[in-house]
Amino acid sequence: MVHAAKHFPSVRRHAITTHTTEPRTRGSSPLQTPVLVLNASYEPINICGARRALVLVLKGVARTEEEQGTTLHAARMRVAMPSVIRLLEYRRIPHQTRALSRKNILLRDRNTCQYCGIVLNSSDLTLDHVMPRSRGGSSSWENLVACCHTCNRRKGNQLLNELKEMKLAREPRPFTLHTSRHIMRMIGSADPSWRRYLYFEN
């Protein structure tokens, strides 16, 4: 879980006002709105309140990936309230790893070719061994990525350092269960912008 100092001068309750361009439920406050927290690798790891999320952003621990549509006004400062934030440093979180399978590799990589970035249906993607099996590569979370057929043919039996214009979008890591039941329960009422960061098959 992400920890942050409870007090930050620029976001004290008495020093701020908010303005929103989006309709809100009666009695709700932009500072109490749930915010999705992503690890540096873009994996969802937590939900926190907007006030805590804003503290993390202002302290340089995280950056805003999606906004609520609400603006916070304080002394010498005007800040868009976040809906999704991403930690700037990767945090290792205790978790249970999902079974290694084609389906879970594609879920982890969001049906996106990890070389060219194209998003395709599961049937149009294959798996690529970053270190080819013929050169000692293993079938593991850290060595398997989603890949389109064009990039798969282009890479062939070569290593990435042997190719001038081909590189991974991100370092492959195990796909875990820290997209918790709590996050999944929130999907129905959460900001629609969360959906691109949660794992769904096309």
C-alpha positions as CSV (number, residue, x, y, z in Angstrom):
1,M,0.0,0.0,0.0
2,V,1.2,3.5,-0.8
3,H,1.9,5.6,2.2
4,A,2.2,9.4,2.3
5,A,2.4,12.2,4.8
6,K,-1.0,13.1,6.2
7,H,-0.4,16.9,6.0
8,F,0.6,18.9,3.0
9,P,0.2,22.7,3.3
10,S,-1.1,23.3,-0.1
11,V,-4.1,21.0,0.3
12,R,-5.3,21.8,3.8
13,R,-9.1,21.8,4.0
14,H,-9.5,25.5,4.9
15,A,-7.2,26.7,2.1
16,I,-8.9,25.2,-0.9
17,T,-12.0,25.6,-3.1
18,T,-13.0,23.4,-6.0
19,H,-14.8,24.0,-9.3
20,T,-16.2,21.2,-11.5
21,T,-17.5,21.0,-15.0
22,E,-19.0,17.6,-14.4
23,P,-22.3,16.8,-12.5
24,R,-21.8,15.3,-9.0
25,T,-24.0,13.3,-6.7
26,R,-25.6,15.4,-3.9
27,G,-23.3,15.5,-0.9
28,S,-20.3,14.2,-2.7
29,S,-16.9,16.0,-2.6
30,P,-14.2,16.0,-5.3
31,L,-11.7,15.4,-2.5
32,Q,-13.5,12.2,-1.5
33,T,-13.8,10.8,-5.0
34,P,-12.1,7.4,-5.5
35,V,-8.9,7.5,-7.5
36,L,-7.3,4.5,-9.2
37,V,-3.6,4.1,-8.3
38,L,-1.3,2.5,-10.8
39,N,2.2,1.1,-10.2
40,A,5.0,2.6,-12.4
41,S,4.3,-0.4,-14.8
42,Y,0.7,0.8,-15.2
43,E,-0.7,-2.1,-13.2
44,P,-3.6,-1.1,-10.9
45,I,-2.6,-1.7,-7.2
46,N,-5.0,0.4,-5.1
47,I,-7.8,2.9,-4.8
48,C,-7.4,6.0,-2.6
49,G,-9.3,9.2,-2.0
50,A,-8.6,12.2,-4.3
51,R,-7.1,14.1,-1.4
52,R,-4.4,11.4,-0.8
53,A,-3.9,11.1,-4.6
54,L,-3.3,14.9,-4.8
55,V,-0.8,14.8,-2.0
56,L,1.1,12.1,-3.9
57,V,1.1,14.1,-7.1
58,L,2.2,17.4,-5.4
59,K,5.0,15.6,-3.5
60,G,6.3,14.2,-6.8
61,V,5.6,10.6,-5.9
62,A,3.0,10.1,-8.6
63,R,1.7,11.8,-11.8
64,T,-1.8,12.3,-13.0
65,E,-2.8,10.0,-15.9
66,E,-6.5,10.9,-16.0
67,E,-8.4,13.9,-14.6
68,Q,-11.9,14.1,-12.9
69,G,-13.0,17.3,-14.6
70,T,-12.7,19.1,-11.3
71,T,-10.2,21.9,-10.5
72,L,-8.8,22.7,-7.1
73,H,-8.0,26.3,-6.3
74,A,-5.6,27.2,-3.5
75,A,-3.1,30.0,-2.7
76,R,-0.9,30.5,-5.8
77,M,-2.0,27.2,-7.2
78,R,-4.6,25.7,-9.5
79,V,-4.6,21.9,-10.0
80,A,-6.8,19.5,-11.9
81,M,-8.1,16.8,-9.6
82,P,-6.9,13.3,-10.6
83,S,-9.1,10.3,-11.4
84,V,-6.1,8.0,-12.2
85,I,-2.5,8.4,-10.9
86,R,0.6,6.4,-11.6
87,L,3.5,6.0,-9.2
88,L,6.8,7.2,-10.6
89,E,8.9,4.4,-9.0
90,Y,7.9,0.8,-9.2
91,R,6.7,-0.7,-5.9
92,R,7.0,-4.4,-5.2
93,I,3.8,-5.6,-3.6
94,P,3.2,-9.0,-2.1
95,H,0.7,-10.9,-4.2
96,Q,-0.2,-14.2,-5.8
97,T,0.9,-14.6,-9.4
98,R,-1.6,-15.8,-11.9
99,A,-1.0,-19.0,-13.9
100,L,1.3,-18.6,-16.9
101,S,-0.9,-19.0,-20.0
102,R,-1.4,-17.4,-23.4
103,K,-4.7,-15.8,-22.1
104,N,-3.0,-14.2,-19.1
105,I,0.0,-12.9,-21.1
106,L,-2.5,-11.2,-23.4
107,L,-4.5,-9.8,-20.5
108,R,-1.3,-8.5,-18.9
109,D,-0.3,-6.8,-22.2
110,R,-3.8,-5.6,-22.8
111,N,-3.9,-7.3,-26.3
112,T,-1.2,-4.9,-27.4
113,C,1.8,-5.9,-29.4
114,Q,4.8,-5.1,-27.2
115,Y,7.0,-4.1,-30.1
116,C,4.8,-1.9,-32.4
117,G,2.0,-1.0,-30.0
118,I,-0.9,-2.1,-32.2
119,V,-4.0,-3.4,-30.3
120,L,-5.6,-6.5,-31.8
121,N,-8.1,-9.2,-31.0
122,S,-6.7,-12.2,-29.1
123,S,-6.9,-14.4,-32.3
124,D,-4.7,-11.9,-34.2
125,L,-1.9,-12.0,-31.6
126,T,0.8,-14.5,-30.9
127,L,3.4,-14.8,-28.1
128,D,7.0,-14.0,-28.6
129,H,10.0,-15.2,-26.6
130,V,12.1,-12.0,-26.0
131,M,15.1,-14.3,-25.7
132,P,14.4,-16.9,-28.4
133,R,14.1,-20.5,-27.1
134,S,16.7,-21.6,-29.6
135,R,19.1,-19.3,-27.8
136,G,18.3,-20.4,-24.3
137,G,15.2,-18.3,-23.6
138,S,12.6,-19.7,-21.2
139,S,8.9,-19.7,-21.3
140,S,8.3,-17.4,-18.3
141,W,6.5,-14.2,-17.4
142,E,9.7,-12.2,-17.9
143,N,10.4,-13.7,-21.4
144,L,7.0,-13.9,-23.0
145,V,5.1,-10.9,-24.5
146,A,2.1,-10.3,-26.7
147,C,3.2,-9.8,-30.3
148,C,1.6,-9.2,-33.7
149,H,2.4,-11.7,-36.5
150,T,4.3,-9.0,-38.5
151,C,6.7,-8.2,-35.6
152,N,7.0,-11.8,-34.7
153,R,8.2,-12.6,-38.3
154,R,10.5,-9.6,-38.3
155,K,12.2,-10.5,-35.0
156,G,12.5,-14.1,-35.9
157,N,15.4,-15.7,-34.0
158,Q,17.2,-12.5,-33.2
159,L,17.9,-10.7,-29.9
160,L,16.6,-7.2,-29.4
161,N,20.2,-5.8,-29.3
162,E,20.7,-7.2,-32.8
163,L,17.8,-5.1,-34.1
164,K,18.2,-1.4,-34.6
165,E,14.5,-0.3,-34.6
166,M,12.8,-2.8,-32.4
167,K,12.4,-2.6,-28.7
168,L,9.9,-3.5,-25.9
169,A,7.2,-1.1,-24.9
170,R,7.8,-2.1,-21.2
171,E,9.7,-4.7,-19.3
172,P,7.6,-7.9,-19.0
173,R,6.7,-8.8,-15.4
174,P,4.4,-11.4,-13.8
175,F,0.7,-10.7,-14.0
176,T,-0.7,-10.7,-10.5
177,L,-3.9,-10.7,-8.6
178,H,-3.4,-7.3,-7.0
179,T,-6.2,-6.0,-9.3
180,S,-8.3,-6.8,-6.2
181,R,-11.9,-7.6,-5.7
182,H,-12.3,-4.1,-4.2
183,I,-11.1,-2.6,-7.5
184,M,-13.3,-4.9,-9.5
185,R,-16.4,-4.0,-7.3
186,M,-15.7,-0.3,-8.0
187,I,-15.8,-0.7,-11.8
188,G,-19.6,-0.2,-12.1
189,S,-19.5,3.2,-10.4
190,A,-16.0,4.4,-11.2
191,D,-14.9,6.9,-13.7
192,P,-15.1,5.3,-17.2
193,S,-11.5,6.4,-17.8
194,W,-10.4,3.6,-15.3
195,R,-11.4,0.9,-17.8
196,R,-8.4,1.3,-20.0
197,Y,-6.1,0.5,-17.1
198,L,-8.1,-2.5,-15.9
199,Y,-7.8,-5.9,-17.7
200,F,-10.4,-6.9,-20.1
201,E,-10.3,-9.1,-23.2
202,N,-11.5,-7.6,-26.5
